[in-house]
Amino acid sequence: MNVNTPWDMSVNRRILEMEYAVRGPIPQRAAELKKQGRRIIPCNLGNPQALGQQPISFYREVLSLVEHPVRIARERRLKTLFNGGALGGMDADDFPSDYVLDLGERYLAQMETGMGAYSDSSGPQFIREAVARYIDRRDGADDVHLPRSDPGQIFITNGASEAVRYVIDLLIGDESDGVMIPIPQYPLYSAAIKRCGGVQVDYFLDEESGWAMDRTLLESSLAAARERGVAVKAIVVINPGNPTGAVLNEETIGEVIAFAGENGLAIIADEVYQENVYDADAGFVSFARVLGRSDVPLFSVHSTSKGFYGECGHRGGYLEIRNAPRVKDANLSFTDLVLKQASVNICSNTVGQLMMYLLVSPPPENAEPYRRFTIERRKILDDLHDKAVMIRAGFDHMDGMACFGRTGAMYLFPRLDRLPEGKDDFDYCMGLLEETGLVTVNGEGFGQEPGTSHLRIAFLPSREVIEEVLPRWIDFHNAYVN
Ligand SMILES: Cc1ncc(COP(=O)(O)O)c(C=O)c1O
């Protein structure tokens, strides 16, 4: 970085001290190597389209029409001409379906002021209603008699990251306030807590039991924090897990809710990988569903960045609040204060809002885009699973490499049991990058049991790239550890 300026200025130390390894020194070195002409395979981020994943056609058809509405009428005219046989060389697939054209038109009518205007701060009402219907459908609200999701408690955000920041900014009032986070964790959480000057209260996941959550570990972490004078406000749960890929079952979720209820904690449920569950016998169960009529405050977040959508760049997300706490000494609820924060940001970006609307409103079975949508969706999820299986099989040929738990989310987080004396997982990942061009993140970036070493790899490159790089990784690994 250029530091040759005559100006010195003190800065916010909390930001100075914030860490975010997924974009840390290893990716920075990768960028240098890339500039030198080396081929780099960026597996440090869950950024599917950067590794060649194709966007779902249905989403992009609607996005492009809504951003440039005159095309809707033009496409309709062209379709009429085509039906008359006047447009040789084209076939029906070259035109958006009537379903897509109607959807684009309806969407714009509901947006009222169009895509280029600010919207309501919490997101347009009709989108929040669509999100609420999606949540009820997903959780089978009718079947299990759940309270209905309330659009008034939903915020459309610039990705899940913004939603998480809203909640953590609100929870941490002073330096003695703390939030429990899993270790290993996705470093958004440690960074958000650090930025607010709060206390990160770690609870460990049990690696050899498939990264399970353990009530005893939760209790001891909470007790130790309280002993130190920390006012613990909430517990973060990432399900399916990043970086671990672990998928929680209903029983564990119930235990977390009971733990939070007994100890006066709110729950932050990060459910951005809810579609990234691959084992037939381990379906996704939401916190909202298990919460039922319990009064524990729940903040759940979702995103357009993951799943089979992978639309990271469009920055769509939502926050749903259940049982919003009252604000002490003020006649307000938490929701009022999230709205205040959203209002200061004016509104989330309208393309991300549209992406979120599409995520929660897939084409119904009788609609023209349904078939293609379903095929594309299935292919992306099947590919992800197959690629995870390929990489896991590669670990079997690496000495002292142990990978626990099921495959979920977009990552594998194997343990490096045989690093040479004096080397740590950072050295290993840097070496792997220099040797193979593969960018991974060392375990320390997520937190890990002291004395252990890991790395996280996103299983996103194409099969061909994995087939090519895996043997080189195996060779590098065995030479490195032996
Ligand atoms: C667990 C988890 N939560 C949140 C995010 C951020 O998602 P978004 O792109 O919606 O901000 C990520 C991104 O990788 C993630 O892994």
The ligand as a MOL file (V3000), in Angstrom:
LIG
                    3D

  0  0  0     0  0            999 V3000
M  V30 BEGIN CTAB
M  V30 COUNTS 16 16 0 0 0
M  V30 BEGIN ATOM
M  V30 1 C -22.2500 -17.8780 6.8800 0
M  V30 2 C -22.3080 -16.6750 6.0170 0
M  V30 3 N -23.1090 -15.6640 6.3620 0
M  V30 4 C -23.1970 -14.5550 5.6180 0
M  V30 5 C -22.4540 -14.4130 4.4720 0
M  V30 6 C -22.5560 -13.1460 3.6890 0
M  V30 7 O -23.5110 -13.2630 2.7210 0
M  V30 8 P -23.9460 -12.0370 1.8010 0
M  V30 9 O -23.2050 -12.1860 0.5190 0
M  V30 10 O -25.4000 -12.2050 1.6530 0
M  V30 11 O -23.5960 -10.7800 2.5230 0
M  V30 12 C -21.6040 -15.4370 4.0620 0
M  V30 13 C -20.7710 -15.2890 2.8690 0
M  V30 14 O -19.9470 -16.0950 2.5380 0
M  V30 15 C -21.5300 -16.5930 4.8590 0
M  V30 16 O -20.7360 -17.6070 4.5320 0
M  V30 END ATOM
M  V30 BEGIN BOND
M  V30 1 1 1 2
M  V30 2 1 2 3
M  V30 3 2 2 15
M  V30 4 2 3 4
M  V30 5 1 4 5
M  V30 6 1 5 6
M  V30 7 2 5 12
M  V30 8 1 6 7
M  V30 9 1 7 8
M  V30 10 2 8 9
M  V30 11 1 8 10
M  V30 12 1 8 11
M  V30 13 1 12 13
M  V30 14 1 12 15
M  V30 15 2 13 14
M  V30 16 1 15 16
M  V30 END BOND
M  V30 END CTAB
M  END
